[in-house]
């Protein structure tokens, strides 16, 4: 069982990383949301990507 749990934890970490890269883009001025162009960590309150980010963190 511990091997299965470790494998699942690794898969979850990969999914979290993938979602992060789908939401945030890096620029010379830090990280910005690709949906609302809000700056990290002050994400726009009306952006739906904020809800998705909260689910995976």
N, CA and C atoms as an extended XYZ file, in Angstrom:
171
Properties=species:S:1:pos:R:3:atomname:S:1:resname:S:1:resid:I:1 pbc="F F F"
N         0.799       -1.217        0.000 N   UNK     1
C         0.000        0.000        0.000 CA  UNK     1
C         0.840        1.279        0.000 C   UNK     1
N         1.929        1.365        0.755 N   UNK     2
C         2.696        2.622        0.754 CA  UNK     2
C         3.188        3.032       -0.633 C   UNK     2
N         3.487        2.047       -1.482 N   UNK     3
C         3.946        2.377       -2.842 CA  UNK     3
C         2.818        3.024       -3.639 C   UNK     3
N         1.582        2.543       -3.454 N   UNK     4
C         0.438        3.129       -4.150 CA  UNK     4
C         0.184        4.554       -3.678 C   UNK     4
N         0.310        4.774       -2.385 N   UNK     5
C         0.094        6.113       -1.834 CA  UNK     5
C         1.170        7.068       -2.335 C   UNK     5
N         2.398        6.590       -2.391 N   UNK     6
C         3.508        7.422       -2.887 CA  UNK     6
C         3.308        7.772       -4.358 C   UNK     6
N         2.839        6.796       -5.148 N   UNK     7
C         2.578        7.031       -6.573 CA  UNK     7
C         1.459        8.053       -6.751 C   UNK     7
N         0.409        7.938       -5.946 N   UNK     8
C        -0.698        8.874       -6.031 CA  UNK     8
C        -0.262       10.279       -5.616 C   UNK     8
N         0.558       10.379       -4.582 N   UNK     9
C         1.052       11.680       -4.145 CA  UNK     9
C         1.888       12.344       -5.231 C   UNK     9
N         2.671       11.547       -5.946 N   UNK    10
C         3.483       12.082       -7.047 CA  UNK    10
C         2.599       12.575       -8.186 C   UNK    10
N         1.535       11.822       -8.496 N   UNK    11
C         0.604       12.227       -9.551 CA  UNK    11
C        -0.123       13.519       -9.180 C   UNK    11
N        -0.517       13.639       -7.918 N   UNK    12
C        -1.191       14.862       -7.461 CA  UNK    12
C        -0.257       16.054       -7.567 C   UNK    12
N         0.998       15.871       -7.183 N   UNK    13
C         1.977       16.958       -7.285 CA  UNK    13
C         2.160       17.390       -8.739 C   UNK    13
N         2.184       16.423       -9.652 N   UNK    14
C         2.319       16.755      -11.073 CA  UNK    14
C         1.104       17.521      -11.577 C   UNK    14
N        -0.096       17.130      -11.143 N   UNK    15
C        -1.308       17.846      -11.539 CA  UNK    15
C        -1.305       19.273      -10.999 C   UNK    15
N        -0.875       19.446       -9.756 N   UNK    16
C        -0.814       20.785       -9.178 CA  UNK    16
C         0.141       21.670       -9.962 C   UNK    16
N         1.282       21.125      -10.343 N   UNK    17
C         2.267       21.881      -11.117 CA  UNK    17
C         1.707       22.248      -12.484 C   UNK    17
N         0.981       21.309      -13.107 N   UNK    18
C         0.393       21.568      -14.424 CA  UNK    18
C        -0.639       22.683      -14.359 C   UNK    18
N        -1.506       22.648      -13.350 N   UNK    19
C        -2.531       23.679      -13.207 CA  UNK    19
C        -1.877       25.029      -12.948 C   UNK    19
N        -0.831       25.058      -12.130 N   UNK    20
C        -0.123       26.309      -11.870 CA  UNK    20
C         0.382       26.923      -13.173 C   UNK    20
N         0.961       26.094      -14.026 N   UNK    21
C         1.500       26.612      -15.290 CA  UNK    21
C         0.408       26.996      -16.275 C   UNK    21
N        -0.776       26.401      -16.148 N   UNK    22
C        -1.897       26.795      -17.006 CA  UNK    22
C        -2.480       28.140      -16.581 C   UNK    22
N        -2.363       28.476      -15.293 N   UNK    23
C        -2.940       29.718      -14.783 CA  UNK    23
C        -1.945       30.870      -14.851 C   UNK    23
N        -0.697       30.609      -14.492 N   UNK    24
C         0.287       31.689      -14.362 CA  UNK    24
C         1.303       31.668      -15.490 C   UNK    24
N         1.664       32.863      -15.958 N   UNK    25
C         2.744       32.995      -16.929 CA  UNK    25
C         3.822       33.875      -16.289 C   UNK    25
N         5.050       33.550      -16.576 N   UNK    26
C         6.155       34.326      -16.032 CA  UNK    26
C         6.577       35.378      -17.040 C   UNK    26
N         6.792       36.576      -16.527 N   UNK    27
C         7.289       37.648      -17.377 CA  UNK    27
C         8.471       38.283      -16.659 C   UNK    27
N         9.042       39.273      -17.239 N   UNK    28
C        10.163       39.962      -16.599 CA  UNK    28
C         9.744       40.712      -15.342 C   UNK    28
N         8.444       40.864      -15.147 N   UNK    29
C         7.945       41.619      -14.006 CA  UNK    29
C         7.251       40.734      -12.983 C   UNK    29
N         7.512       39.436      -13.006 N   UNK    30
C         6.894       38.524      -12.061 CA  UNK    30
C         5.917       37.600      -12.752 C   UNK    30
N         4.952       37.091      -11.989 N   UNK    31
C         3.993       36.146      -12.524 CA  UNK    31
C         2.646       36.816      -12.693 C   UNK    31
N         1.987       36.525      -13.807 N   UNK    32
C         0.687       37.103      -14.132 CA  UNK    32
C        -0.277       35.993      -14.511 C   UNK    32
N        -1.539       36.173      -14.165 N   UNK    33
C        -2.587       35.223      -14.540 CA  UNK    33
C        -2.842       35.361      -16.037 C   UNK    33
N        -2.950       34.220      -16.726 N   UNK    34
C        -3.200       34.281      -18.172 CA  UNK    34
C        -4.656       34.619      -18.469 C   UNK    34
N        -5.527       34.543      -17.469 N   UNK    35
C        -6.944       34.816      -17.678 CA  UNK    35
C        -7.290       36.289      -17.463 C   UNK    35
N        -6.832       36.862      -16.352 N   UNK    36
C        -7.213       38.238      -16.027 CA  UNK    36
C        -6.018       39.191      -16.029 C   UNK    36
N        -4.810       38.656      -16.248 N   UNK    37
C        -3.559       39.418      -16.245 CA  UNK    37
C        -3.278       40.057      -14.881 C   UNK    37
N        -3.893       39.508      -13.819 N   UNK    38
C        -3.612       39.978      -12.464 CA  UNK    38
C        -2.246       39.506      -12.027 C   UNK    38
N        -1.596       40.297      -11.178 N   UNK    39
C        -0.265       39.941      -10.715 CA  UNK    39
C        -0.351       39.016       -9.520 C   UNK    39
N         0.579       38.080       -9.421 N   UNK    40
C         0.674       37.181       -8.278 CA  UNK    40
C         1.263       37.955       -7.122 C   UNK    40
N         0.792       37.874       -5.903 N   UNK    41
C        -0.304       37.050       -5.399 CA  UNK    41
C        -1.646       37.790       -5.356 C   UNK    41
N        -1.726       39.027       -5.836 N   UNK    42
C        -2.976       39.795       -5.800 CA  UNK    42
C        -3.822       39.457       -7.008 C   UNK    42
N        -4.497       38.340       -6.929 N   UNK    43
C        -5.289       37.848       -8.045 CA  UNK    43
C        -6.634       38.560       -8.069 C   UNK    43
N        -7.115       38.847       -9.272 N   UNK    44
C        -8.396       39.530       -9.455 CA  UNK    44
C        -9.526       38.718       -8.826 C   UNK    44
N       -10.367       39.373       -8.034 N   UNK    45
C       -11.443       38.693       -7.312 CA  UNK    45
C       -12.467       38.057       -8.252 C   UNK    45
N       -12.647       38.586       -9.451 N   UNK    46
C       -13.664       38.070      -10.369 CA  UNK    46
C       -13.135       36.971      -11.291 C   UNK    46
N       -11.872       36.622      -11.172 N   UNK    47
C       -11.267       35.636      -12.070 CA  UNK    47
C       -11.621       34.213      -11.620 C   UNK    47
N       -12.118       33.408      -12.531 N   UNK    48
C       -12.478       32.020      -12.217 CA  UNK    48
C       -11.245       31.158      -11.970 C   UNK    48
N       -10.109       31.536      -12.515 N   UNK    49
C        -8.894       30.771      -12.286 CA  UNK    49
C        -8.503       30.801      -10.810 C   UNK    49
N        -8.927       31.817      -10.105 N   UNK    50
C        -8.647       31.904       -8.673 CA  UNK    50
C        -9.305       30.750       -7.925 C   UNK    50
N       -10.523       30.387       -8.317 N   UNK    51
C       -11.215       29.250       -7.691 CA  UNK    51
C       -10.492       27.945       -7.986 C   UNK    51
N       -10.023       27.785       -9.223 N   UNK    52
C        -9.303       26.572       -9.602 CA  UNK    52
C        -8.011       26.475       -8.811 C   UNK    52
N        -7.308       27.585       -8.683 N   UNK    53
C        -6.045       27.579       -7.937 CA  UNK    53
C        -6.297       27.198       -6.486 C   UNK    53
N        -7.368       27.696       -5.889 N   UNK    54
C        -7.679       27.371       -4.496 CA  UNK    54
C        -7.970       25.871       -4.339 C   UNK    54
N        -8.562       25.249       -5.345 N   UNK    55
C        -8.875       23.821       -5.260 CA  UNK    55
C        -7.628       22.958       -5.236 C   UNK    55
N        -6.595       23.350       -5.934 N   UNK    56
C        -5.410       22.499       -6.033 CA  UNK    56
C        -4.350       22.818       -4.977 C   UNK    56
N        -4.512       23.871       -4.255 N   UNK    57
C        -3.534       24.195       -3.205 CA  UNK    57
C        -3.958       23.697       -1.870 C   UNK    57
